[in-house]
Amino acid sequence: MKLQLALDLVNIPEGIELVKEVQDHIDIVEIGTPVIINEGLHAVKAMKEAFPNLDVLADLKIMDAAGYEVSQASAAGADIVTILGQAEDASIKGAVEEAKKQGKQILVDMIAVKDIKTRAQELDALGVDYICVHTGYDLQAVGKNSFEDLHTIKGVVKNAKTAIAGGIKLETLPEVIQEQPDLVIVGGGITGQDDKKAAAAKMQKLVKEAVTVE
């Protein structure tokens, strides 16, 4: 089980300073969609150069022209690139093919997918690396979470790894860990804390203990 830090509301210098604080306690740093919209793929390049030992995820949320967009993110240094589960199968295939060619990985974001179970089975068959259940900001605001959806995809996926994102905090992490996802994605649960390093360390401890117990 890995821990991913999502950076959504920072610029490049702020992001680098933040990761410096917590780098010993995370496995993957995510350059969130808002950062990429504001800063471009230069943000991915800057983060990879600053932290070559961390995997960097580019949250492009690709919907079309997938092979090209994966190639560009890969050239910028991304180790993992996201595509939306709602994308056409042809786009998913294009993303997977390009990622394999580049030695990178594809994470499918299931945000707004209505039939989670069926789509997860289809995506698994298409050879994606991760399938991620995701409660976006707008649904978090009305009290939703992805725990049930994670349980659903864990029950049907045979090859892909599973991930969960959306509003995960230290208090809710034990509930998430019970479902044994391969990747736990945390944003504000770390970045919004006064002591970010301590928050990341506590989360890492819970994640590592869960793996040990397993």
C-alpha positions, 0 to 999 in steps of 0.5 A, a space after each residue: 500500500 502506497 501513500 500519494 500526496 495530492 497538490 492542488 492549490 499551490 504554485 511550483 515553488 510552494 509545491 516544492 517547499 511542501 514536498 520537502 517537508 513530507 518527502 520522507 513519508 510519501 511514495 508519490 507526489 501528484 501534480 493536481 489538475 488545477 496546478 497543471 492548468 495554472 502552470 502547465 506540464 512544467 510543474 511536473 518537470 520541476 517536481 521530478 527534477 526536485 525529487 527524483 526519488 519520488 514517483 510523480 503523477 500528472 493528474 491530466 484527467 485525459 478525455 481525448 487524444 490520449 496517446 499524445 497527452 500521455 507522451 507529453 506528460 511522460 516527456 515532462 517526467 511523469 511516472 503515472 498519468 491519469 485518464 477519466 473512466 468516462 473516456 472512450 475505450 479507444 482513448 483508454 487503449 491509446 493511453 495504455 499503449 503509449 504508457 507501456 511504450 514509455 515505461 509509465 503507468 496509467 491511473 483511471 479516475 472513476 469520478 462521475 462514473 455511474 456504473 462503477 462495477 461494470 466500468 471497472 471490469 471493462 477497464 481492467 480488461 483494457 490493461 490499465 495499471 490503477 483504477 481509482 474511486 474518487 469523490 471530487 470536491 463538489 461531492 465532498 461538500 455534500 458529505 459523500 465519500 468513496 469507501 463503498 465504491 472502493 469495496 465494489 471495485 475490489 470485488 471485481 478487479 483481477 489485474 489492476 491495482 486499486 486507489 482511492 481519493 477524495 477527502 481522506 483524513 487521519 480520522 477516516 484513514 483506518 476505514 479506508 485501510 480496511 478495504 486494502 487499496 494499493 494506493 491512498 491519495 491524500 490532499 488536504 488531510 496533509 496539505 491543510 494541516 499546521 504540521 504537515 510532516 507530522 500528519 504525513 508521518 502518522 498516515 504513513 505509519 497507519 499505511 505501513 502497519 496495515 501492510 505488515 498485518 496483511 
